[in-house]
Amino acid sequence: MAVEWVRDNIAAFGGDLSRMILFGQSAGAASVDSYTYSWASDPIVSGFLMESGAAGFGEALPSDNAEGWYNVSATLGCGTNATANSSEILSCLQSKDVWELLDAMESSSFTFNPSVDNITGFADYPALSKAGKFAQLPIVTGNNDFEAGIYIEVYALINQTESYTYWENHDNTTFACPAGARANVSASYGLPTWRYRWFGNFPNTRLFTNPDSGAYHCSEIPFIWDTLPTGPGIPEDTEEETSIRAYIQGAWAAFAKNASGGLSTYEGGWPQYSPFEPTLIRLAYDNVTGTNLALPDIYDATCLTTYPIPDTNGWPNVSTTSSPSSTYFASGAIVMAGRPRLEVLVAFILGVVLLSASIIID
């Protein structure tokens, strides 16, 4: 409905209907990707940009959230489906304040996620991808080098620590591997696809030091929106930081203006993604402005699978193809570790959802 409204009204704001894209970060990115499967035949927009999130290539969606709903309602004394009708339960829950609800959600040991309804959420995204049942439009997708940096800080607030191996696995299964899998899906159809990995790490963005928090989850957002932290005791932007900020803003705008080819000519050009060539764009690598290309396998080698598993003999050309190579889809369903319950709450509270339509005015 929101996208339809923008389509119907964008011209009144000086916008161009042909230059609408959706982009989001974290849960917003997963929402954008879900959209590509839900409205595969009539997506309205011309491209998708997804920062640190993908639909269905990490933790599978639950069939429903009824168990969690009744766990929370019982915890708050509102009954269950065995003791009260749905309207009574809803009315009771609506009388509780948000902190009671959050505490009950935490104690219920249940994570509320989008669920399978076969409209906005599906049980098998790899199968849909193999069948070509997604919006076949240009995409930009990627993740941050150390997403866990923000979660380490949050865990510390509740006196909980985990090993580096735990956080490395967390980053790969939740962010990096799903991003790689989703990029492979679009690239296997010959669609314009760009994949990045964000490395920005500066004195005024660090959450902690020794070792520092690195390029953590959400750390790229202030660069895109020009909201880098300022104030007493906060270091000023470095020269490199200012340059990188302008560069990434220009890249995102180039994609919005021309999703099919804007990045190909931006600042010397971004190469379209292939898992077999150095086309993974490392943004702010060593805090240097530019693409800094790398082989995807440097980071994907640890993934349980980067569905679909590629075969160079069947890799399509960059020109659009109607279906992927038969050899490229050699793998079955993806297997990923489950997501910690606290992470979902953090994503809800801290993950700034940037699901939006870009309005470009020349």
N, C-alpha and C positions, 0 to 999 in steps of 0.2 A: 504494500500500500504506500509506504514512504517513497519508494523508487518511482512508482506510478505518479505520485504527486509531483515529484521533481520533474519527471518527464513532461507532465502537462503544464508546468508552470515555469520551467527554467528560462524560457525565452523572455518572460516578463522581468527577469532579473539581469538580462543581458547575457545569459548563458547560451551555450551551444549544445543542443540535444545530442549531437553526434560525439560529444566529448564528455559524456558522463562515464565515470568509473566508480566502482565501489572499492574502498580500502579500509582495512581495520588492523588492529593490533591485539595479540593475545586472543581472548575470547571473541573480540571483534573480528580478528582474522579467521577464526574458525567459523564465525557466522557468515562471513563473506564466502568462504569456501562452500559451506552448506548451501548457500544461495545458488552456486554454480550447478549443483546437482538438483536442487528443487525446481529451478526454472531453467532447465536445460534448453528448451526449444524457444523461449521468448525472454531472454535475460534483460532486455531493454538497454542495458549499459554496453559499453564497448571494451571493457577490460576490468581486471581484478588485481588488486595489490594487497598482499597478505604478509603482515609482519608477525613472526613468531606464533603461528597458529595454522592448523589445517583440520579439515573435517574427516574423521573416520580413518586416519592413517596412524593413529596412536591407540589410545584406549577406546574400545568399542562402545557404542551407545547402549544404554540399558533398554530393555523392552518397554519398561515404564518406570515411573517413580512412586507407584502406589505404596510400596513397602516403606519407603522413606517418609512419605506423607503421614501414614498412620503411626509410624514410630514417633514422629514429632508431635502429632496430635495426642497420642497417649502420654508422652512425657509431660505435656502441658495440661493434662487432666481434661482434655477435650474429647476423649473417647476414641474408638476405632470404628471401622465398618461393621464390627460385630456388636457394638453397643450403642451406636448413634447413627442417624442418617447424615448424608453428606452436607445438607444445609446447616444442620446443627454444628457439625464439626467446623465448617467454614466460618460460621458466625463466631464461634468460640475463639478460633485462631485469630480472627480479625480484631478481637478485643485485647490481644497481647501486644506488648511493645516489641520493637525490633530486636532489642538485646535478649529478651526472653526467647524469641524465635531463633536467634543465632546460637544461643547457648543450647537450646534443644536440638538444633541441627548438629552441633558439635558432639553432643553426648549420644546422639542416636546412631553414630558410626555409619552414617549413610551419606553419600555424596549426591547432591542434586545436579544432574546434568541434563542437557537436551536428551530426549528419548526417541525411540523409534516410533514414528507414526506413518512412515512411507509417504510423507508429504514434505515435511521440513527436516526430517531425520530418517536415516536409513541404516539397515543392519549390515550391509556389505558394500562399502564404498569402492574397494578394489574391483568387485564384480561389475559395478556400474561403470567404473572407469574402463574396464576391458571392453564393455559393450558400447562405449562411446556416449553414455548417457549423462553428459555434463555439458555445460555451456562451453563450446569450443572457441574461446576467445583468448586474446593475449593475457598473460599473467606475469606478475613479479611476486616472488615468494622468497622467504629467507628467515634467518634466525640470528640471534646474538651469540657471540662466542662463549660467554659464560652466563647464561640465563640464571643460573642458580645463585648468583651473587646476591640478588634481592631476597631469595628464600632463606639463605643462610642467616641474613640479618633478622628476618621475621622469626625463624626458629629460635634464634638466640634470645628473643624477647620472651619466649616461653621456656627458656632454659633447656632447650633441646639441641643437640649437636649430632651431626652425621659425618661419616668419613668422606674424603675426597672422592673415592670410588663411587659411593652412593650418589653424590651430586653429579659426577660425570655421567653415570648411567641415567640419572634423572633428566639431564639436558639432552642426551641423545634420544631417549625414548619418547620424550614429551615434545621436543622442539626440532632438533636437527634432523633426525631420521624421517619424521613425518614431512618436513619441508622438502627433503630430498625426494621422497616418494611422490609427493604431489608435483614437483617439478618434472620428474620422470614421466608421469602420466601425460602432462600437456606436451612435453617435448616429443614423446613417442608418436603423437599425432601430427607432428610437424608444425605445431602452433607456436607463434612467437612467445618465447619463454625466457625469463631472466631470473637467475637465482643469485642471492647475495648472502654474505655473512658479515655481521657488524662487529667491529673491533674497537670502537671508540672508547678511550679510557683517559680521562683528564683529571687534574687536581680538583676541579670544582664539581665533578660528577661522582666521585668515589664515595661509597657508603662506609667503607672501612679500609684499613691498610694492614700490611704485613701479615699475610699477603693481601693485596688490595682486591676490591670487589669486581674488578674487570668490567667487561662489557655485559652488564647484567640485564635482566628482563626489564623492559621499559626505558633503558638508558638512551635509546636512539630518539625517543619521542621529543625531548626538548630541542634537539637539532632540527627536526622537521618543522616544529611549530614555533621555533625561535623563543623558547622559554627556558633557556639555561639559567641555573640558579645564580642569584646575586644577593648581596647583603653583607652585613658585618661579619668578618671572619671567613668569608667564602672567597677563594682565589678568583681573580679576574679571568675571563676567557683568554686562552692562549692564541697566538697567531694561527697556529695549526687548526685549532678548534674553530675559529672564525671561518677559515677557508673550507673546512669540511662541512660546516653547517650550510654554507652557501651552495656547496656542491651537491649535497643530498637533497636540499630543497629544489634545486634545479632539475635533478634527476626525476624526482617524483612529479614535478610539474610537466616535464617532457613526456612522461608516460601518460599523464592525464590529457595532454593536448593531442597526442597521437599515440594511442596504445600499441598500434601495430609496428610503428617504426621510429617513434620519437627517441627512444634510448639508443637506437642503432647509430644515430648521428649526434648524440649528446656528448660534448667534450671529448671528441675523438672516437666516440662510439663504444657502446657496451656490446660484447659478443652475445649472441643468443646461446642459451644453455644447451650443453650436451654432456652426458655423464662420462664421455670418453675423451674429452678435450679440456684444457685449462680454461674453463669458462665460468667457474665459480668466482663471483666478484667479491673480493674482500674489501669492504668499505672501511676506511679509517685504519687500515692495517699499519701498524707502527705509527699511527697518527699522521699518515701521509694522505693527501688528497689524491683521489684517482681510483682506478678499478683494482689494481693488484690482483691479477688472475691466478687461480690455482686449480689443480685437478680436484674434482669433487671427491674422489676416492680417498684423499687425505683425511677427510672427515667422515665419509660414509662407510669406510672399511669396518667400523665397529658396529654398524647397524645389523640387527637380526635379519632384516631384509629392507631393501629400498624399492619395494614393489612399484612397478614391475621389474623383475631382474633382467638387465639388458643383455643383448647379444649383438655384437658389432656387425655381424653378417646381416642382421635384419633391421638395422637402424635406418629410419627414413631420412630423406633430405630435409632441408629447412623448409622447402615449399610445402604447403598444406596438403595433407593426405587425408583420405576419408576414414581410414582405420589404421591401427598400429600394426607393426610387424607381428606375425604369428609367433616368431621365435622370441620376440621381446617379452611376451607374457608367458614366461615359463613358470612363474611362481603362483602359489595359491594365496590364501589369506595371510595378512600380516599378523605377526605376533609381537605384542609390545607389553612391557610391564605396566601394571596399574599405576594410577596417579595418586599421590598422597592426598588424603582428604583435606589437609590444611591448605594445600596448594590451590584447591578450587576456591576456598574462602578468600585466599590472598588475591587470586585472579579477579574475584568479584569486587573486592574492595580497592585493590591497587591497579588492576589492569584497566587502563583508560581505554574504553572501547571507542574506537575511531571509525566505526561503521558509518560511512557517509558517502554522499555523492559529490564529486568535485564539480564545481562550476567555474569554468575558465572564461575569463573575459579578456579578450585581446585589446 
